[in-house]
């Protein structure tokens, strides 16, 4: 398997976050990113359904 520096950095950051602060902060960050992603995806998909009454 090929090694990617960006993936290594992300793994190292997640590992250090878990070791220093426990899994609570990492889980909180994942949940916030997930919710923001869902909101942006919903906005992107639903903006096409807007009607223009000109």
PDB file of N, CA, C and O in Angstrom, chain B, residues numbered from 101:
ATOM      1  N   UNK B 101       0.845  -1.180   0.000  1.00  0.00           N
ATOM      2  CA  UNK B 101       0.000   0.000   0.000  1.00  0.00           C
ATOM      3  C   UNK B 101       0.889   1.240   0.000  1.00  0.00           C
ATOM      4  O   UNK B 101       1.909   1.281   0.688  1.00  0.00           O
ATOM      5  N   UNK B 102       0.507   2.222  -0.753  1.00  0.00           N
ATOM      6  CA  UNK B 102       1.294   3.431  -0.891  1.00  0.00           C
ATOM      7  C   UNK B 102       1.064   4.354   0.308  1.00  0.00           C
ATOM      8  O   UNK B 102      -0.046   4.456   0.830  1.00  0.00           O
ATOM      9  N   UNK B 103       2.133   5.018   0.726  1.00  0.00           N
ATOM     10  CA  UNK B 103       2.055   5.900   1.897  1.00  0.00           C
ATOM     11  C   UNK B 103       1.817   7.339   1.436  1.00  0.00           C
ATOM     12  O   UNK B 103       2.558   7.860   0.603  1.00  0.00           O
ATOM     13  N   UNK B 104       0.776   7.977   1.985  1.00  0.00           N
ATOM     14  CA  UNK B 104       0.453   9.357   1.639  1.00  0.00           C
ATOM     15  C   UNK B 104       0.772  10.251   2.828  1.00  0.00           C
ATOM     16  O   UNK B 104       0.292   9.989   3.931  1.00  0.00           O
ATOM     17  N   UNK B 105       1.581  11.315   2.634  1.00  0.00           N
ATOM     18  CA  UNK B 105       1.943  12.188   3.756  1.00  0.00           C
ATOM     19  C   UNK B 105       0.737  12.859   4.409  1.00  0.00           C
ATOM     20  O   UNK B 105       0.717  13.038   5.627  1.00  0.00           O
ATOM     21  N   UNK B 106      -0.263  13.230   3.621  1.00  0.00           N
ATOM     22  CA  UNK B 106      -1.439  13.891   4.197  1.00  0.00           C
ATOM     23  C   UNK B 106      -2.204  12.935   5.105  1.00  0.00           C
ATOM     24  O   UNK B 106      -2.672  13.330   6.174  1.00  0.00           O
ATOM     25  N   UNK B 107      -2.331  11.690   4.684  1.00  0.00           N
ATOM     26  CA  UNK B 107      -3.022  10.701   5.509  1.00  0.00           C
ATOM     27  C   UNK B 107      -2.239  10.420   6.774  1.00  0.00           C
ATOM     28  O   UNK B 107      -2.832  10.222   7.834  1.00  0.00           O
ATOM     29  N   UNK B 108      -0.919  10.398   6.686  1.00  0.00           N
ATOM     30  CA  UNK B 108      -0.084  10.177   7.868  1.00  0.00           C
ATOM     31  C   UNK B 108      -0.244  11.323   8.849  1.00  0.00           C
ATOM     32  O   UNK B 108      -0.323  11.103  10.058  1.00  0.00           O
ATOM     33  N   UNK B 109      -0.293  12.554   8.334  1.00  0.00           N
ATOM     34  CA  UNK B 109      -0.470  13.707   9.213  1.00  0.00           C
ATOM     35  C   UNK B 109      -1.819  13.651   9.919  1.00  0.00           C
ATOM     36  O   UNK B 109      -1.910  13.931  11.115  1.00  0.00           O
ATOM     37  N   UNK B 110      -2.857  13.292   9.190  1.00  0.00           N
ATOM     38  CA  UNK B 110      -4.189  13.211   9.772  1.00  0.00           C
ATOM     39  C   UNK B 110      -4.253  12.125  10.838  1.00  0.00           C
ATOM     40  O   UNK B 110      -4.839  12.322  11.902  1.00  0.00           O
ATOM     41  N   UNK B 111      -3.651  10.987  10.548  1.00  0.00           N
ATOM     42  CA  UNK B 111      -3.626   9.894  11.521  1.00  0.00           C
ATOM     43  C   UNK B 111      -2.847  10.292  12.759  1.00  0.00           C
ATOM     44  O   UNK B 111      -3.266   9.999  13.879  1.00  0.00           O
ATOM     45  N   UNK B 112      -1.718  10.955  12.569  1.00  0.00           N
ATOM     46  CA  UNK B 112      -0.909  11.388  13.707  1.00  0.00           C
ATOM     47  C   UNK B 112      -1.651  12.432  14.541  1.00  0.00           C
ATOM     48  O   UNK B 112      -1.588  12.394  15.770  1.00  0.00           O
ATOM     49  N   UNK B 113      -2.348  13.357  13.897  1.00  0.00           N
ATOM     50  CA  UNK B 113      -3.101  14.370  14.628  1.00  0.00           C
ATOM     51  C   UNK B 113      -4.239  13.736  15.430  1.00  0.00           C
ATOM     52  O   UNK B 113      -4.479  14.111  16.578  1.00  0.00           O
ATOM     53  N   UNK B 114      -4.934  12.780  14.823  1.00  0.00           N
ATOM     54  CA  UNK B 114      -6.023  12.108  15.525  1.00  0.00           C
ATOM     55  C   UNK B 114      -5.492  11.297  16.702  1.00  0.00           C
ATOM     56  O   UNK B 114      -6.099  11.277  17.773  1.00  0.00           O
ATOM     57  N   UNK B 115      -4.361  10.629  16.502  1.00  0.00           N
ATOM     58  CA  UNK B 115      -3.775   9.824  17.578  1.00  0.00           C
ATOM     59  C   UNK B 115      -3.333  10.703  18.736  1.00  0.00           C
ATOM     60  O   UNK B 115      -3.567  10.360  19.894  1.00  0.00           O
ATOM     61  N   UNK B 116      -2.700  11.823  18.442  1.00  0.00           N
ATOM     62  CA  UNK B 116      -2.251  12.701  19.521  1.00  0.00           C
ATOM     63  C   UNK B 116      -3.434  13.341  20.239  1.00  0.00           C
ATOM     64  O   UNK B 116      -3.375  13.564  21.448  1.00  0.00           O
ATOM     65  N   UNK B 117      -4.500  13.637  19.511  1.00  0.00           N
ATOM     66  CA  UNK B 117      -5.685  14.208  20.158  1.00  0.00           C
ATOM     67  C   UNK B 117      -6.309  13.215  21.121  1.00  0.00           C
ATOM     68  O   UNK B 117      -6.737  13.589  22.213  1.00  0.00           O
ATOM     69  N   UNK B 118      -6.362  11.963  20.725  1.00  0.00           N
ATOM     70  CA  UNK B 118      -6.937  10.934  21.589  1.00  0.00           C
ATOM     71  C   UNK B 118      -6.051  10.709  22.812  1.00  0.00           C
ATOM     72  O   UNK B 118      -6.564  10.547  23.919  1.00  0.00           O
ATOM     73  N   UNK B 119      -4.733  10.697  22.631  1.00  0.00           N
ATOM     74  CA  UNK B 119      -3.825  10.460  23.740  1.00  0.00           C
ATOM     75  C   UNK B 119      -3.836  11.610  24.736  1.00  0.00           C
ATOM     76  O   UNK B 119      -3.755  11.380  25.942  1.00  0.00           O
ATOM     77  N   UNK B 120      -3.935  12.835  24.255  1.00  0.00           N
ATOM     78  CA  UNK B 120      -3.850  13.993  25.134  1.00  0.00           C
ATOM     79  C   UNK B 120      -5.177  14.303  25.817  1.00  0.00           C
ATOM     80  O   UNK B 120      -5.190  14.641  27.001  1.00  0.00           O
ATOM     81  N   UNK B 121      -6.268  14.198  25.115  1.00  0.00           N
ATOM     82  CA  UNK B 121      -7.543  14.678  25.642  1.00  0.00           C
ATOM     83  C   UNK B 121      -8.619  13.607  25.716  1.00  0.00           C
ATOM     84  O   UNK B 121      -9.749  13.904  26.103  1.00  0.00           O
ATOM     85  N   UNK B 122      -8.313  12.418  25.371  1.00  0.00           N
ATOM     86  CA  UNK B 122      -9.337  11.392  25.342  1.00  0.00           C
ATOM     87  C   UNK B 122     -10.106  11.456  24.039  1.00  0.00           C
ATOM     88  O   UNK B 122      -9.828  12.305  23.193  1.00  0.00           O
ATOM     89  N   UNK B 123     -11.061  10.576  23.871  1.00  0.00           N
ATOM     90  CA  UNK B 123     -11.786  10.520  22.607  1.00  0.00           C
ATOM     91  C   UNK B 123     -12.913  11.543  22.523  1.00  0.00           C
ATOM     92  O   UNK B 123     -13.514  11.695  21.459  1.00  0.00           O
ATOM     93  N   UNK B 124     -13.213  12.242  23.600  1.00  0.00           N
ATOM     94  CA  UNK B 124     -14.331  13.188  23.596  1.00  0.00           C
ATOM     95  C   UNK B 124     -14.160  14.331  22.623  1.00  0.00           C
ATOM     96  O   UNK B 124     -15.085  14.658  21.880  1.00  0.00           O
ATOM     97  N   UNK B 125     -12.971  14.952  22.617  1.00  0.00           N
ATOM     98  CA  UNK B 125     -12.745  16.086  21.716  1.00  0.00           C
ATOM     99  C   UNK B 125     -12.700  15.647  20.268  1.00  0.00           C
ATOM    100  O   UNK B 125     -13.202  16.352  19.392  1.00  0.00           O
ATOM    101  N   UNK B 126     -12.108  14.499  20.002  1.00  0.00           N
ATOM    102  CA  UNK B 126     -12.065  13.993  18.633  1.00  0.00           C
ATOM    103  C   UNK B 126     -13.470  13.674  18.138  1.00  0.00           C
ATOM    104  O   UNK B 126     -13.819  14.000  17.003  1.00  0.00           O
ATOM    105  N   UNK B 127     -14.267  13.047  18.973  1.00  0.00           N
ATOM    106  CA  UNK B 127     -15.642  12.726  18.595  1.00  0.00           C
ATOM    107  C   UNK B 127     -16.448  13.998  18.371  1.00  0.00           C
ATOM    108  O   UNK B 127     -17.261  14.063  17.449  1.00  0.00           O
ATOM    109  N   UNK B 128     -16.232  15.001  19.200  1.00  0.00           N
ATOM    110  CA  UNK B 128     -16.929  16.276  19.046  1.00  0.00           C
ATOM    111  C   UNK B 128     -16.566  16.922  17.712  1.00  0.00           C
ATOM    112  O   UNK B 128     -17.442  17.431  17.012  1.00  0.00           O
ATOM    113  N   UNK B 129     -15.292  16.906  17.356  1.00  0.00           N
ATOM    114  CA  UNK B 129     -14.860  17.497  16.087  1.00  0.00           C
ATOM    115  C   UNK B 129     -15.447  16.732  14.901  1.00  0.00           C
ATOM    116  O   UNK B 129     -15.874  17.346  13.923  1.00  0.00           O
ATOM    117  N   UNK B 130     -15.472  15.418  14.977  1.00  0.00           N
ATOM    118  CA  UNK B 130     -16.043  14.609  13.893  1.00  0.00           C
ATOM    119  C   UNK B 130     -17.530  14.895  13.742  1.00  0.00           C
ATOM    120  O   UNK B 130     -18.024  15.006  12.620  1.00  0.00           O
ATOM    121  N   UNK B 131     -18.240  15.015  14.837  1.00  0.00           N
ATOM    122  CA  UNK B 131     -19.679  15.297  14.772  1.00  0.00           C
ATOM    123  C   UNK B 131     -19.958  16.678  14.188  1.00  0.00           C
ATOM    124  O   UNK B 131     -20.893  16.842  13.404  1.00  0.00           O
ATOM    125  N   UNK B 132     -19.158  17.667  14.563  1.00  0.00           N
ATOM    126  CA  UNK B 132     -19.360  19.027  14.042  1.00  0.00           C
ATOM    127  C   UNK B 132     -19.117  19.048  12.534  1.00  0.00           C
ATOM    128  O   UNK B 132     -19.894  19.642  11.786  1.00  0.00           O
ATOM    129  N   UNK B 133     -18.038  18.398  12.090  1.00  0.00           N
ATOM    130  CA  UNK B 133     -17.748  18.353  10.649  1.00  0.00           C
ATOM    131  C   UNK B 133     -18.848  17.601   9.912  1.00  0.00           C
ATOM    132  O   UNK B 133     -19.234  17.995   8.811  1.00  0.00           O
ATOM    133  N   UNK B 134     -19.357  16.524  10.505  1.00  0.00           N
ATOM    134  CA  UNK B 134     -20.414  15.743   9.869  1.00  0.00           C
ATOM    135  C   UNK B 134     -21.700  16.568   9.727  1.00  0.00           C
ATOM    136  O   UNK B 134     -22.338  16.543   8.675  1.00  0.00           O
ATOM    137  N   UNK B 135     -22.075  17.287  10.767  1.00  0.00           N
ATOM    138  CA  UNK B 135     -23.290  18.105  10.712  1.00  0.00           C
ATOM    139  C   UNK B 135     -23.130  19.223   9.685  1.00  0.00           C
ATOM    140  O   UNK B 135     -24.047  19.481   8.904  1.00  0.00           O
ATOM    141  N   UNK B 136     -21.979  19.886   9.679  1.00  0.00           N
ATOM    142  CA  UNK B 136     -21.756  20.947   8.692  1.00  0.00           C
ATOM    143  C   UNK B 136     -21.772  20.389   7.271  1.00  0.00           C
ATOM    144  O   UNK B 136     -22.289  21.034   6.359  1.00  0.00           O
ATOM    145  N   UNK B 137     -21.216  19.210   7.079  1.00  0.00           N
ATOM    146  CA  UNK B 137     -21.253  18.583   5.764  1.00  0.00           C
ATOM    147  C   UNK B 137     -22.668  18.262   5.324  1.00  0.00           C
ATOM    148  O   UNK B 137     -23.019  18.451   4.160  1.00  0.00           O
ATOM    149  N   UNK B 138     -23.485  17.777   6.252  1.00  0.00           N
ATOM    150  CA  UNK B 138     -24.886  17.474   5.917  1.00  0.00           C
ATOM    151  C   UNK B 138     -25.650  18.743   5.566  1.00  0.00           C
ATOM    152  O   UNK B 138     -26.446  18.749   4.627  1.00  0.00           O
ATOM    153  N   UNK B 139     -25.415  19.808   6.309  1.00  0.00           N
ATOM    154  CA  UNK B 139     -26.105  21.074   6.024  1.00  0.00           C
ATOM    155  C   UNK B 139     -25.698  21.609   4.660  1.00  0.00           C
ATOM    156  O   UNK B 139     -26.551  22.042   3.885  1.00  0.00           O
ATOM    157  N   UNK B 140     -24.407  21.584   4.359  1.00  0.00           N
ATOM    158  CA  UNK B 140     -23.955  22.084   3.063  1.00  0.00           C
ATOM    159  C   UNK B 140     -24.451  21.210   1.914  1.00  0.00           C
ATOM    160  O   UNK B 140     -24.788  21.728   0.849  1.00  0.00           O
ATOM    161  N   UNK B 141     -24.500  19.905   2.112  1.00  0.00           N
ATOM    162  CA  UNK B 141     -25.017  19.012   1.085  1.00  0.00           C
ATOM    163  C   UNK B 141     -26.503  19.255   0.850  1.00  0.00           C
ATOM    164  O   UNK B 141     -26.950  19.295  -0.297  1.00  0.00           O
ATOM    165  N   UNK B 142     -27.271  19.416   1.921  1.00  0.00           N
ATOM    166  CA  UNK B 142     -28.703  19.694   1.783  1.00  0.00           C
ATOM    167  C   UNK B 142     -28.920  21.024   1.063  1.00  0.00           C
ATOM    168  O   UNK B 142     -29.790  21.124   0.197  1.00  0.00           O
ATOM    169  N   UNK B 143     -28.138  22.042   1.414  1.00  0.00           N
ATOM    170  CA  UNK B 143     -28.273  23.338   0.758  1.00  0.00           C
ATOM    171  C   UNK B 143     -27.973  23.210  -0.734  1.00  0.00           C
ATOM    172  O   UNK B 143     -28.697  23.751  -1.569  1.00  0.00           O
ATOM    173  N   UNK B 144     -26.904  22.492  -1.058  1.00  0.00           N
ATOM    174  CA  UNK B 144     -26.519  22.336  -2.459  1.00  0.00           C
ATOM    175  C   UNK B 144     -27.583  21.591  -3.257  1.00  0.00           C
ATOM    176  O   UNK B 144     -27.880  21.957  -4.394  1.00  0.00           O
ATOM    177  N   UNK B 145     -28.157  20.543  -2.661  1.00  0.00           N
ATOM    178  CA  UNK B 145     -29.166  19.762  -3.374  1.00  0.00           C
ATOM    179  C   UNK B 145     -30.502  20.486  -3.468  1.00  0.00           C
ATOM    180  O   UNK B 145     -31.188  20.391  -4.485  1.00  0.00           O
ATOM    181  N   UNK B 146     -30.876  21.203  -2.422  1.00  0.00           N
ATOM    182  CA  UNK B 146     -32.194  21.842  -2.398  1.00  0.00           C
ATOM    183  C   UNK B 146     -32.233  23.194  -3.104  1.00  0.00           C
ATOM    184  O   UNK B 146     -33.317  23.701  -3.392  1.00  0.00           O
ATOM    185  N   UNK B 147     -31.087  23.782  -3.385  1.00  0.00           N
ATOM    186  CA  UNK B 147     -31.113  25.098  -4.040  1.00  0.00           C
ATOM    187  C   UNK B 147     -31.622  25.014  -5.468  1.00  0.00           C
ATOM    188  O   UNK B 147     -32.053  26.023  -6.028  1.00  0.00           O
ATOM    189  N   UNK B 148     -31.582  23.849  -6.059  1.00  0.00           N
ATOM    190  CA  UNK B 148     -32.098  23.673  -7.407  1.00  0.00           C
ATOM    191  C   UNK B 148     -33.620  23.652  -7.469  1.00  0.00           C
ATOM    192  O   UNK B 148     -34.198  23.817  -8.543  1.00  0.00           O
ATOM    193  N   UNK B 149     -34.270  23.452  -6.332  1.00  0.00           N
ATOM    194  CA  UNK B 149     -35.727  23.375  -6.292  1.00  0.00           C
ATOM    195  C   UNK B 149     -36.376  24.753  -6.057  1.00  0.00           C
ATOM    196  O   UNK B 149     -37.601  24.870  -6.043  1.00  0.00           O
ATOM    197  N   UNK B 150     -35.557  25.776  -5.876  1.00  0.00           N
ATOM    198  CA  UNK B 150     -36.101  27.106  -5.638  1.00  0.00           C
ATOM    199  C   UNK B 150     -36.766  27.628  -6.908  1.00  0.00           C
ATOM    200  O   UNK B 150     -36.198  27.525  -7.995  1.00  0.00           O
ATOM    201  N   UNK B 151     -37.958  28.183  -6.775  1.00  0.00           N
ATOM    202  CA  UNK B 151     -38.677  28.717  -7.940  1.00  0.00           C
ATOM    203  C   UNK B 151     -38.446  30.203  -8.058  1.00  0.00           C
ATOM    204  O   UNK B 151     -38.389  30.931  -7.067  1.00  0.00           O
ATOM    205  N   UNK B 152     -38.314  30.634  -9.299  1.00  0.00           N
ATOM    206  CA  UNK B 152     -38.186  32.062  -9.562  1.00  0.00           C
ATOM    207  C   UNK B 152     -39.497  32.531 -10.186  1.00  0.00           C
ATOM    208  O   UNK B 152     -39.858  32.095 -11.280  1.00  0.00           O
ATOM    209  N   UNK B 153     -40.198  33.407  -9.500  1.00  0.00           N
ATOM    210  CA  UNK B 153     -41.477  33.932 -10.004  1.00  0.00           C
ATOM    211  C   UNK B 153     -41.233  35.302 -10.617  1.00  0.00           C
ATOM    212  O   UNK B 153     -41.458  36.330  -9.977  1.00  0.00           O
ATOM    213  N   UNK B 154     -40.773  35.307 -11.858  1.00  0.00           N
ATOM    214  CA  UNK B 154     -40.508  36.581 -12.532  1.00  0.00           C
ATOM    215  C   UNK B 154     -41.697  37.012 -13.355  1.00  0.00           C
ATOM    216  O   UNK B 154     -41.656  38.063 -13.995  1.00  0.00           O
TER     217      UNK B 154
END
